[in-house]
Amino acid sequence: MRIILNGETKECPEGITIERLLDLYKIDKNRIVVELNLHVIPGKELSTRILRESDVLEVVTFVGGG
């Protein structure tokens, strides 16, 4: 199945959750926000939200500094 992750086409297994996708691409789940098809997904839904063909995800990482 193909999805768009941060502007790049990626292959992933059918029925994969957002959390598993983040694990697959070694994206740290701490201090991120995930947008799926222009909707922000609450962190508690990452493990249950199943991706579908052509979904578009943007993963934004928060960086601290001063």
Phi and psi in degrees as a GROMACS rama.xvg file:
@    title "Ramachandran Plot"
@    xaxis  label "Phi"
@    yaxis  label "Psi"
@TYPE xy
-109.793  137.979  ARG-2
-133.241  171.731  ILE-3
-111.894  121.653  ILE-4
-120.493  113.603  LEU-5
50.0093  44.8495  ASN-6
84.7859  -0.913291  GLY-7
-116.908  138.609  GLU-8
-71.7435  131.074  THR-9
-130.217  148.143  LYS-10
-96.3632  138.397  GLU-11
-150.999  159.877  CYS-12
-67.0459  148.953  PRO-13
-59.5712  142.82  GLU-14
76.1523  13.7781  GLY-15
-76.4932  143.266  ILE-16
-87.6481  165.379  THR-17
-60.1134  -42.6885  ILE-18
-59.9621  -44.053  GLU-19
-65.6524  -36.8837  ARG-20
-62.6076  -44.2492  LEU-21
-60.6989  -41.0536  LEU-22
-63.8013  -44.1597  ASP-23
-57.8382  -41.2443  LEU-24
-97.6696  14.7461  TYR-25
53.3921  45.8392  LYS-26
-97.6495  120.974  ILE-27
-64.8272  127.068  ASP-28
-82.4508  -3.11684  LYS-29
-84.1291  135.383  ASN-30
59.6505  44.3933  ARG-31
-126.166  162.192  ILE-32
-127.953  136.089  VAL-33
-112.999  128.854  VAL-34
-111.314  126.909  GLU-35
-118.402  115.302  LEU-36
51.0176  46.4622  ASN-37
73.9261  12.4019  LEU-38
-120.912  129.563  HIS-39
-71.444  131.954  VAL-40
-101.265  122.968  ILE-41
-59.52  144.091  PRO-42
-53.6507  -35.3462  GLY-43
-69.6595  -13.2862  LYS-44
-96.634  -5.17037  GLU-45
-60.6884  -33.909  LEU-46
-82.4067  -10.1171  SER-47
-116.844  -17.2472  THR-48
-78.4136  115.474  ARG-49
-91.787  134.886  ILE-50
-84.3311  152.605  LEU-51
-125.852  160.965  ARG-52
-48.3012  134.121  GLU-53
72.1293  8.86083  SER-54
-60.8083  149.112  ASP-55
-117.578  119.743  VAL-56
-116.308  140.926  LEU-57
-122.915  126.713  GLU-58
-113.787  120.07  VAL-59
-112.102  130.083  VAL-60
-103.448  132.579  THR-61
-83.6906  134.887  PHE-62
-122.19  127.335  VAL-63
-90.002  160.853  GLY-64
177.859  176.49  GLY-65
